[in-house]
Amino acid sequence: MKAIADRYVQLSHGEVEKTVEIKPYVLDDQPCDECGGERCAHRPAPFFCPHLSCLQYYCEKCWESIHASRAREDHKPLVKEA
């Protein structure tokens, strides 16, 4: 979790050091983790929230309702690119 929070991890192997960016992998055809598809006619969830307090897939309706609060206004969704 620390690597996700920091977004970067330092890897060392002998004398070689690399800094690697940690990004969540967004999967295809995931159901909404909040409503299980009940609010979106069981269509795949288009949004993934990479914030440590979320780490979930959301349909549009659940994203709007869950992320409408001031506490989550800084959360930015990741969207699977075609």
Phi and psi restraints in degrees (value plus and minus 20) as a CYANA .aco file:
   2 LYS   PHI     -82.6   -42.6
   2 LYS   PSI     -60.4   -20.4
   3 ALA   PHI     -82.7   -42.7
   3 ALA   PSI     -59.7   -19.7
   4 ILE   PHI     -86.7   -46.7
   4 ILE   PSI     -64.0   -24.0
   5 ALA   PHI     -83.8   -43.8
   5 ALA   PSI     -61.7   -21.7
   6 ASP   PHI     -97.5   -57.5
   6 ASP   PSI     -41.5    -1.5
   7 ARG   PHI      50.7    90.7
   7 ARG   PSI     -31.2     8.8
   8 TYR   PHI    -156.8  -116.8
   8 TYR   PSI     128.6   168.6
   9 VAL   PHI    -154.4  -114.4
   9 VAL   PSI     121.5   161.5
  10 GLN   PHI    -115.9   -75.9
  10 GLN   PSI     103.5   143.5
  11 LEU   PHI    -131.0   -91.0
  11 LEU   PSI     114.1   154.1
  12 SER   PHI    -144.9  -104.9
  12 SER   PSI     117.0   157.0
  13 HIS   PHI    -164.4  -124.4
  13 HIS   PSI      83.7   123.7
  14 GLY   PHI      45.3    85.3
  14 GLY   PSI    -144.9  -104.9
  15 GLU   PHI    -112.7   -72.7
  15 GLU   PSI     -22.4    17.6
  16 VAL   PHI    -112.3   -72.3
  16 VAL   PSI     110.8   150.8
  17 GLU   PHI    -144.8  -104.8
  17 GLU   PSI     117.3   157.3
  18 LYS   PHI    -152.2  -112.2
  18 LYS   PSI     123.5   163.5
  19 THR   PHI    -125.8   -85.8
  19 THR   PSI     105.1   145.1
  20 VAL   PHI    -137.6   -97.6
  20 VAL   PSI     112.4   152.4
  21 GLU   PHI    -103.2   -63.2
  21 GLU   PSI     113.3   153.3
  22 ILE   PHI    -118.2   -78.2
  22 ILE   PSI     100.2   140.2
  23 LYS   PHI    -147.6  -107.6
  23 LYS   PSI     120.2   160.2
  24 PRO   PHI     -86.4   -46.4
  24 PRO   PSI     124.9   164.9
  25 TYR   PHI    -112.7   -72.7
  25 TYR   PSI     102.7   142.7
  26 VAL   PHI    -112.4   -72.4
  26 VAL   PSI      99.5   139.5
  27 LEU   PHI    -107.0   -67.0
  27 LEU   PSI     134.4   174.4
  28 ASP   PHI     -98.6   -58.6
  28 ASP   PSI     133.4   173.4
  29 ASP   PHI      34.5    74.5
  29 ASP   PSI      20.0    60.0
  30 GLN   PHI    -110.4   -70.4
  30 GLN   PSI     117.9   157.9
  31 PRO   PHI     -94.4   -54.4
  31 PRO   PSI     139.7   179.7
  32 CYS   PHI     -84.7   -44.7
  32 CYS   PSI     106.4   146.4
  33 ASP   PHI     -93.3   -53.3
  33 ASP   PSI     -38.2     1.8
  34 GLU   PHI    -104.6   -64.6
  34 GLU   PSI     -70.7   -30.7
  35 CYS   PHI    -128.7   -88.7
  35 CYS   PSI     -25.6    14.4
  36 GLY   PHI      45.7    85.7
  36 GLY   PSI      -2.4    37.6
  37 GLY   PHI      77.5   117.5
  37 GLY   PSI     -24.7    15.3
  38 GLU   PHI     -84.6   -44.6
  38 GLU   PSI     -53.6   -13.6
  39 ARG   PHI    -112.3   -72.3
  39 ARG   PSI     -24.0    16.0
  40 CYS   PHI    -152.8  -112.8
  40 CYS   PSI       7.3    47.3
  41 ALA   PHI      35.3    75.3
  41 ALA   PSI      13.3    53.3
  42 HIS   PHI      39.6    79.6
  42 HIS   PSI       5.3    45.3
  43 ARG   PHI     -96.0   -56.0
  43 ARG   PSI     134.3   174.3
  44 PRO   PHI     -81.1   -41.1
  44 PRO   PSI     124.8   164.8
  45 ALA   PHI     -94.4   -54.4
  45 ALA   PSI     104.3   144.3
  46 PRO   PHI    -103.1   -63.1
  46 PRO   PSI     -34.9     5.1
  47 PHE   PHI    -135.1   -95.1
  47 PHE   PSI     121.1   161.1
  48 PHE   PHI    -144.1  -104.1
  48 PHE   PSI     110.3   150.3
  49 CYS   PHI    -118.5   -78.5
  49 CYS   PSI      94.7   134.7
  50 PRO   PHI    -103.9   -63.9
  50 PRO   PSI     -20.5    19.5
  51 HIS   PHI     -86.7   -46.7
  51 HIS   PSI     120.8   160.8
  52 LEU   PHI     -77.9   -37.9
  52 LEU   PSI     -48.7    -8.7
  53 SER   PHI     -97.9   -57.9
  53 SER   PSI     -30.4     9.6
  54 CYS   PHI    -133.1   -93.1
  54 CYS   PSI     -97.5   -57.5
  55 LEU   PHI      30.2    70.2
  55 LEU   PSI      31.7    71.7
  56 GLN   PHI    -159.8  -119.8
  56 GLN   PSI     141.1   181.1
  57 TYR   PHI    -111.3   -71.3
  57 TYR   PSI     123.3   163.3
  58 TYR   PHI    -156.2  -116.2
  58 TYR   PSI     120.9   160.9
  59 CYS   PHI     -97.3   -57.3
  59 CYS   PSI     151.6   191.6
  60 GLU   PHI     -81.0   -41.0
  60 GLU   PSI     -63.8   -23.8
  61 LYS   PHI     -84.2   -44.2
  61 LYS   PSI     -63.7   -23.7
  62 CYS   PHI     -89.4   -49.4
  62 CYS   PSI     -58.8   -18.8
  63 TRP   PHI     -77.4   -37.4
  63 TRP   PSI     -68.9   -28.9
  64 GLU   PHI     -81.5   -41.5
  64 GLU   PSI     -62.8   -22.8
  65 SER   PHI     -94.9   -54.9
  65 SER   PSI     -61.5   -21.5
  66 ILE   PHI     -93.0   -53.0
  66 ILE   PSI     -58.2   -18.2
  67 HIS   PHI    -117.0   -77.0
  67 HIS   PSI      -6.3    33.7
  68 ALA   PHI     -98.7   -58.7
  68 ALA   PSI     -37.5     2.5
  69 SER   PHI     -94.4   -54.4
  69 SER   PSI     133.2   173.2
  70 ARG   PHI     -82.5   -42.5
  70 ARG   PSI     -49.5    -9.5
  71 ALA   PHI     -86.2   -46.2
  71 ALA   PSI     -43.5    -3.5
  72 ARG   PHI    -137.5   -97.5
  72 ARG   PSI      -7.6    32.4
  73 GLU   PHI     -86.4   -46.4
  73 GLU   PSI     -39.3     0.7
  74 ASP   PHI    -108.1   -68.1
  74 ASP   PSI     -23.0    17.0
  75 HIS   PHI     -94.9   -54.9
  75 HIS   PSI     111.6   151.6
  76 LYS   PHI    -138.2   -98.2
  76 LYS   PSI     107.1   147.1
  77 PRO   PHI     -94.6   -54.6
  77 PRO   PSI     128.7   168.7
  78 LEU   PHI    -117.4   -77.4
  78 LEU   PSI     117.4   157.4
  79 VAL   PHI    -141.9  -101.9
  79 VAL   PSI     111.5   151.5
  80 LYS   PHI     -83.2   -43.2
  80 LYS   PSI     104.4   144.4
  81 GLU   PHI    -105.5   -65.5
  81 GLU   PSI     119.4   159.4
